[in-house]
């Protein structure tokens, strides 16, 4: 379906058939293409006028004057129908004015002072601008972003598109997209996203926020435990010996262990049951699985009460950024630290091991191959001053750790082999399991420790 309303010439058609010229670029490329156009807002408010959108799989909005689009469709059933189309998996796109109208906060004109009007709100939290470099529209997008705290700006060069799906962002075409976020004190964080870029919207917001200062780049303490214990397992399974050790650290078989399968990519419930079976092999008998990710869940009385009674917490595997999104800055994160303060144990495997450290290795929402990811560089620092990587020897991650230590020399790097654990208590650290714990102390040769060997993490 093509919507030509932004073009003033669209109103000059005496018959609907005269609008068929707008379908020509799509003929032969899709199964069927039709035109959707309202000559005024009254028409878009007519009963059943928006019904054809319910039958469409995609809508394309032509360029022209975005104010025409806003004046006729914002606040009407047409706007609701477009949102429903996206909700059922359809696609809405547009060029020039047709791109600008997709934002909730829309730039309707003006440069350098932007004229702001409500758009369709199909893209939340981002103000879109177009002809960006060619028409020098950076000043107006910067002003729009500065005037609307919490929103980002995306400036699109000509012959360039941004494809947004959930958090996923892709840049295609011949030019660049420019990402702008207010960084406070009258300044904007700016990042060029060339064609071919794939990124994550939340990560981009976080990178701009952390750009205010050295967050995620300096250790938050010395690499030692003041109270409690941590146990970081390198993924790839966990034998009874490791399970028994964690249960012992958590206070014994009758102690309550909270399991956090939040990082699981598909089925947290299944991962929670698997963790119970593994820890049960070590003698544990009391569990509470907490798989919530939203603030109203993780800060609920049920969740906070569970942590207040727990002597052990177990972080499951998956993607570590999910732990950050769920818990960072919440009362739940504070309650996790309280478990250690009263002498409890916190452990995890794979992603659940990495999150225990200070620096968050492999935090990218796009995959696990990127060692350092701006925006997702902070673990929960249950073991301060340390960066933990896992599946270490099996996936040959030595070069990644060396690159990290060179870029961030203030941290101690720890690489843990599969089925192997780093155990850290106020008395020191030790390796446990069939593999090795590789320790990268600043300015010293790398050392690999085997099961039962004790060592210090402090430089």
Secondary structure, 3 states (H helix, E strand, C coil): CEECCCCHHHHHCCCHHHHHHHHHHHECCECCCCECCCCCHHHHCCCCCCHHHHCCCEEEECCCCHHHHHHHHCCCHHHHHHHHHHHCCCEEEECCHHHHCCECEEEEECCCCCEEEECCCCECCEEEECCCCCCCCHHHHHHHHHHCCCCEEEEECCCEEEEEECCEEEEEECCEEEEEEEEECCEEEEEEEECCCEEEHHHHHHHHHHCCCCCCCCCCCCCCCCCCEEEEECCCCCCHHHHHHHHHHCCCCCCEEEEECCCCCCCHHHHHHHHHHHHHCCCCCEEEECCCCCHHHHCCHHHHHHHHHCCEEEECCCCCHHHHHHHCCCHHHHHHHHHHHCCCEEEEECHHHHCCCCECCCCCCCCCCCCCCCCCCECCCCCCCEEEECCCCCCCCHHHHHHHHHHCCCCEEEEECCCEEEEEECCEEEEEECCCEEEECCCCCCEEECCCCEECCCC
